[in-house]
Amino acid sequence: MDKVSGKLTVFFEEPFWVGMFERISDGKLSVCKVTFGAEPKDYEIYNFVLKNYDHLRFSMPVATAVKETGRNPKRVQREARKQVQNTGVGTKSQQALNLQREQLKTERKTMSREMREAEKERRFELKQQKRKEKHRGR
């Protein structure tokens, strides 16, 4: 059975509070960035995760090295304290976010191009129809 792990990091990125969801499954990392706005309380984050986790759009999976973490509670507490002090995001997460951003950008470009071409075709058909009506002798 495959092991799936997830992590949520909340940090302040001028001027908003941002949540970084990281999901590792099958040795691949995928991330999702969520903007909270004002500083979220613990119960607000918990409710957000319960209600909206299914609707999050994670990036394409990126291969990553998965390391086993120890179960020593003092070590876990120390690591949590270090993560709170570090305001940056891991480079793998940043790469995955950039990959997702580029993918969404290309999707938007293709959709807008198709819409523009459809509108151009519609206008052309309308113009042709008007020309035909003029030549009917009315």
C-alpha positions as CSV (number, residue, x, y, z in Angstrom):
1,M,0.0,0.0,0.0
2,D,1.3,3.4,-0.9
3,K,2.1,6.0,1.7
4,V,0.6,9.5,1.2
5,S,1.6,12.4,3.4
6,G,0.5,16.0,3.5
7,K,1.7,19.2,5.0
8,L,0.2,22.7,5.4
9,T,2.5,25.7,6.0
10,V,0.9,29.0,6.7
11,F,3.2,32.1,6.4
12,F,2.9,35.8,5.8
13,E,3.7,37.0,2.3
14,E,3.3,40.7,2.0
15,P,0.4,41.8,2.3
16,F,-1.6,38.5,2.8
17,W,-1.3,35.3,4.8
18,V,-0.8,32.3,2.5
19,G,-1.2,28.6,3.0
20,M,1.0,26.1,1.1
21,F,-0.5,22.6,0.9
22,E,2.1,20.0,0.0
23,R,1.1,16.4,-0.8
24,I,3.6,13.6,-1.3
25,S,2.3,10.3,-2.8
26,D,4.3,7.7,-4.7
27,G,7.5,9.7,-4.2
28,K,6.0,12.7,-6.1
29,L,5.3,16.1,-4.7
30,S,2.4,18.3,-5.7
31,V,1.5,21.6,-4.1
32,C,-1.3,24.1,-3.9
33,K,-1.1,27.7,-2.8
34,V,-4.1,29.3,-1.0
35,T,-4.4,33.0,0.0
36,F,-6.2,33.6,3.3
37,G,-6.1,37.4,3.5
38,A,-6.1,38.3,7.2
39,E,-4.2,36.1,9.7
40,P,-6.3,32.9,10.0
41,K,-7.0,31.3,13.4
42,D,-6.3,27.6,14.0
43,Y,-10.0,26.7,13.9
44,E,-10.5,28.7,10.6
45,I,-7.7,26.8,9.0
46,Y,-9.1,23.5,10.3
47,N,-12.6,24.4,8.9
48,F,-11.0,25.4,5.6
49,V,-9.2,22.1,5.3
50,L,-12.3,20.1,6.1
51,K,-14.6,21.9,3.7
52,N,-12.3,22.8,0.8
53,Y,-9.5,20.2,0.6
54,D,-11.4,18.3,-2.2
55,H,-11.6,21.4,-4.3
56,L,-7.9,22.4,-4.2
57,R,-6.1,22.4,-7.5
58,F,-2.8,20.8,-6.9
59,S,0.1,21.2,-9.3
60,M,1.5,18.5,-11.6
61,P,3.5,15.9,-9.5
62,V,7.3,16.5,-9.4
63,A,9.7,13.7,-8.4
64,T,11.2,14.2,-5.0
65,A,13.2,12.2,-2.4
66,V,11.0,11.0,0.4
67,K,12.7,10.7,3.8
68,E,11.4,8.9,6.8
69,T,10.8,11.2,9.7
70,G,11.4,10.1,13.3
71,R,8.6,9.9,15.8
72,N,10.6,11.6,18.6
73,P,8.1,14.3,19.8
74,K,10.9,16.7,20.9
75,R,12.5,16.5,17.5
76,V,9.1,17.1,15.8
77,Q,8.5,20.1,18.1
78,R,12.0,21.5,17.2
79,E,11.4,21.0,13.5
80,A,8.0,22.8,13.8
81,R,9.7,25.7,15.6
82,K,12.3,26.0,12.8
83,Q,9.6,25.9,10.1
84,V,7.7,28.7,11.9
85,Q,10.9,30.8,12.0
86,N,11.7,30.2,8.3
87,T,9.4,32.4,6.2
88,G,10.4,30.9,2.8
89,V,9.0,28.0,0.9
90,G,11.0,25.0,-0.1
91,T,12.5,25.1,-3.6
92,K,10.7,21.9,-4.7
93,S,7.4,23.5,-3.7
94,Q,8.3,26.7,-5.6
95,Q,9.1,24.7,-8.7
96,A,5.9,22.8,-8.5
97,L,3.9,26.0,-8.1
98,N,5.7,27.6,-11.1
99,L,4.9,24.5,-13.1
100,Q,1.2,24.8,-12.1
101,R,1.2,28.5,-12.9
102,E,2.7,27.9,-16.4
103,Q,0.2,25.1,-17.1
104,L,-2.7,27.4,-16.1
105,K,-1.3,30.1,-18.2
106,T,-1.1,28.0,-21.4
107,E,-4.7,26.7,-20.7
108,R,-5.9,30.3,-20.5
109,K,-4.1,31.3,-23.7
110,T,-5.6,28.4,-25.7
111,M,-9.1,29.1,-24.3
112,S,-8.8,32.9,-25.1
113,R,-7.5,32.1,-28.6
114,E,-10.4,29.8,-29.3
115,M,-12.9,32.3,-28.0
116,R,-11.3,35.0,-30.1
117,E,-11.4,32.9,-33.2
118,A,-15.1,31.8,-32.6
119,E,-16.1,35.5,-32.2
120,K,-14.2,36.4,-35.4
121,E,-16.0,33.5,-37.2
122,R,-19.4,34.7,-35.8
123,R,-18.8,38.2,-37.0
124,F,-17.8,37.0,-40.4
125,E,-20.9,34.9,-40.8
126,L,-23.1,37.9,-39.7
127,K,-21.4,40.1,-42.3
128,Q,-21.9,37.5,-45.0
129,Q,-25.6,37.2,-44.1
130,K,-26.0,40.9,-44.3
131,R,-24.3,41.0,-47.7
132,K,-26.7,38.3,-49.0
133,E,-29.7,40.2,-47.7
134,K,-28.6,43.3,-49.6
135,H,-28.3,41.5,-52.9
136,R,-31.8,39.9,-52.8
137,G,-33.3,43.0,-54.2
138,R,-35.2,44.2,-51.2
